[in-house]
Amino acid sequence: MPTSRNSQPDVGGVPAPPTCSFASDNTAGASPEVLAALAAADGPAALAYGADRWTAAVTDAFAERCGQPVDVLLCWGGTGANVVGVAAGLESWEAVLCADTAHLVTDEGGAPARMTGALVLTEPNVDGKLVPEAIEARAAWLGNEHHPQVGVVSISQATELGTVYTPDEIAALADGAHRHGMRLHVDGARLANAVAAHDSDLRAMVVDTGVDIVTWGATKNGGIYGEAVLVLDPSIAGRARFLRKQLGQLPSKMRYIAAQVLALLDDDRWITQAAHANAMAARLADAVAGIDGVEVVRPPEANAVFARLPVDRIDALQDWSFFWDWDRSDGLVRWMTHAATTPDDVDRFAAGVAAIVGR
Ligand SMILES: Cc1ncc(COP(=O)(O)O)c(C=O)c1O
C-alpha cells in the first residue's frame, strides 16, 4: 500500500494536514495498476460498444467469481448504473423500495425516478439498512391497482451510514422480495468494502444470497470512472442491454472501463484495496476515540467513520483538512478512507482532530 509523508512543519501545535482527503473515497486518485491497464489498453484499434477483448474478459472474470454466467453491463458512472440496474428489474407500472438513507433516493437528483418513471418508495432505515419488515409493509399493497406495486427492492452494500449487511441479512431480504415477486438490487458502490469486511467473496455475498442485480463499484476503490451492472437473473438480462443504451449508459470505447475493472479484479485487488481502506477507518476510529469532545458514533464496519464533534469546532477542522458534514445541527460528520489512505495520513488527521477539537 502507498506511503506518503507530509513534510510541512507543525504550526502552533496543529500538525500539517494529511496529504490525502478524508472527505470521500472518490477523492483518491486511481490505483497504479488501473493506470497501467489503461495505458496497455490504449493504442491498438478495438471494436466499440463492448465488442472488444477487454470487455469479454470482464464478463468471463465476473462469471468465474460468481460461479455462474452473468450478464455484465459496463456503464459510465454510479448513478447511471443504478438507474440501469433498477430499470432492468421493473415493469412500467412498478415501483422501487429502498431505505430512506439510500443514495438512490437522497443523492441521485431523482434520476432513478425520472429515468425509469417509477415511484421510489422509502422505509425508515435501521442503522442505514432496509429490514425485511419494510418489504412486508409494502407487500400489503400488491395486487391492488390503486397502489404502487414494488417490483425492485434496492439496498446499498456497504450502506450510506457505513454499516454492512451480513450475507444472512441479504439472503433474508432476497427471500422476502422473491416471496412477493420482487427483485433485489444491490447498490454496490462500496461492495468491495463490504466483501472485505466479511472476509467474503462476490459469490457468497451476492450469488448465494439470491441477489438479482448488482451495481459493482469501481470508482471509489481505485478506478477512475465506470461501474459494472451485474445481471444475475437471466430472465431480465436481455432487456437490461437495451435499457442501458436508452438510458445513455452504453460507453462506445468500452475497453477503457473494462481495462480498469480487469485491473481491479486481477488478484482480487478490489478486495485487498478495500480491506486496506477498512483497516484505515478502524485505525482512525481508534485514534480519535479518546479525544475529548469526539464521540465515534459506532465502530466502523467498512471505510467510513461517523463522529460527533462540538459544532463550534467543525469549521476550523474543515478549514484545516476538508470533510463533509453529515448533520451539522447534531455535530455529526463523516470521514472516509480509501485505497490510498496511509497510516501516516490517519495519524496526522487524528493529531489535527486532537489539536483543533480536543479540549
Ligand atoms: C451508495 C452510493 N451509491 C452510488 C454512488 C454513485 O454515485 P455517482 O453517480 O456520483 O458515481 C455513490 C457515490 O457517492 C454512493 O455513495
The ligand as a MOL file (V3000), in Angstrom:
LIG
                    3D

  0  0  0     0  0            999 V3000
M  V30 BEGIN CTAB
M  V30 COUNTS 16 16 0 0 0
M  V30 BEGIN ATOM
M  V30 1 C -24.0170 4.4640 -2.0460 0
M  V30 2 C -23.6220 5.1140 -3.3490 0
M  V30 3 N -24.1770 4.6750 -4.4830 0
M  V30 4 C -23.8340 5.1830 -5.6810 0
M  V30 5 C -22.9160 6.2030 -5.7800 0
M  V30 6 C -22.5220 6.6640 -7.1500 0
M  V30 7 O -22.7370 7.9530 -7.4160 0
M  V30 8 P -22.0890 8.7450 -8.6530 0
M  V30 9 O -23.1350 8.8020 -9.6940 0
M  V30 10 O -21.7770 10.0560 -8.0840 0
M  V30 11 O -20.8900 7.9920 -9.0960 0
M  V30 12 C -22.3430 6.7270 -4.6210 0
M  V30 13 C -21.3940 7.8700 -4.6970 0
M  V30 14 O -21.2400 8.6360 -3.7980 0
M  V30 15 C -22.6990 6.1680 -3.3680 0
M  V30 16 O -22.1670 6.6220 -2.2310 0
M  V30 END ATOM
M  V30 BEGIN BOND
M  V30 1 1 1 2
M  V30 2 1 2 3
M  V30 3 2 2 15
M  V30 4 2 3 4
M  V30 5 1 4 5
M  V30 6 1 5 6
M  V30 7 2 5 12
M  V30 8 1 6 7
M  V30 9 1 7 8
M  V30 10 2 8 9
M  V30 11 1 8 10
M  V30 12 1 8 11
M  V30 13 1 12 13
M  V30 14 1 12 15
M  V30 15 2 13 14
M  V30 16 1 15 16
M  V30 END BOND
M  V30 END CTAB
M  END
